[in-house]
């Protein structure tokens, strides 16, 4: 079963005491260019048993995302994590494009710095 999270729901929980682990499921070059604040990079095709060293708690809240709605990487990552026993994984289906279009901040080398 696919569990999703909206941009507004994600914004509300980021920075809270119960903030999820945020995972960008795209290849590293896209993560380096721009990613959601606080996200870690685990490409969808790199999720295997080794992820348990990074994410030891199978019940921790996790949100996966990729480029946008048509991108399938976050859904693949969500399924892979579920198969490994992670029980609280949600997919930010609209992804980085939705975040950017809402004018929300991104981190990375390709993000233009704003000066005051």
N, C-alpha and C positions, 0 to 999 in steps of 0.2 A: 504494500500500500504506500503510495506517495504522499508524504506529508509536506506541505509547503508553508512558506512564511512570506508575508508581504513586506514591502519596503517599510511601511509605517510600523509594522510589528517588529521588524529587525531594528529600526532606529530606536524604538522604545526599550529594547532589552540590551542593546550595546551599552557598555559602561555601567550596567547595573550589577548587583551582587550575583545574579544568576545569568550573566552574559554567556552566550554560547562560544564555543571555539568556532571561528570563522575560517572556512577552507575555500580557497580558490582552486577549482578543479581544472584549470587551464594549464598548458605547458609553461615552463618557467619564464620564457621570454615575455609572455603577456603579463605575468605577475610582476616582473621587474619593471615593465613599462608603467603599469598603473594597477593598483588593487585597492579594495576597500580597507579603511583604516583598521589595523590590528589583525588583518587576515594572515594566515600562513598559506604556503603553497604546497599542495599535494595533488599533482596531476591525476586525472581520473584513471589513467592506465598505470599508475604507480601505486595504487592502493592494494596492499597485500598484507601478510602477517606482520611485516616490519612496522606498520602503522601503529601497532600496539605499544611500541616504545615511545612514540610521540603522544599518543592518546590512550593512556593506560586505563582510564575509567570508561567502561562500556555504557554507563548510564548518563554520562555527562551530556549536556546539550551541545549539539553540533549543527551548524548551518553550512551547507555547501552552496556554491554559486559558480557560474561561468559567465560567458560574454553577454547572453541575452536569452529570450524565450526560445528561439529556434535551436539554440546550442543544446546538445544532449549531454555534455560532459558532467554537469552537476547531477543529473538523474542517474547516470552510470555510476558516479561516485557514491551517491546515496545508496544505491542497490548494493554496491561492493561493501560499504561500511555495514549495512544491515546484515549481509551474509556473514560478516566477521563478528557479529554479535552486538553491534552498537544499536541501542534501542531508542535513542532520542535524536534522530537525524532528520533535519528539515531542509528542504530545497528552496532557496531564494531563486525561483524560476526565471524571473525577469532579469536578474543578474546585473552585471557591471554597467551595461548600457542604461538600464532604468535608473540606477543610482546616479550616474553621470547626468542624465537628462533632467533629474530632479534638482540639479545644482549642488549635490552633496559632495563633500571632499573625498579625494582619492589620494593615495600615497604612491610613490614610485619615481623612477628616473624620468619618465615621460610626462610627469605632471608639472605644469607651469607653476612656478612660485608666484604668489601674489604679494606685492609689496604695498605697504601703506603710504 
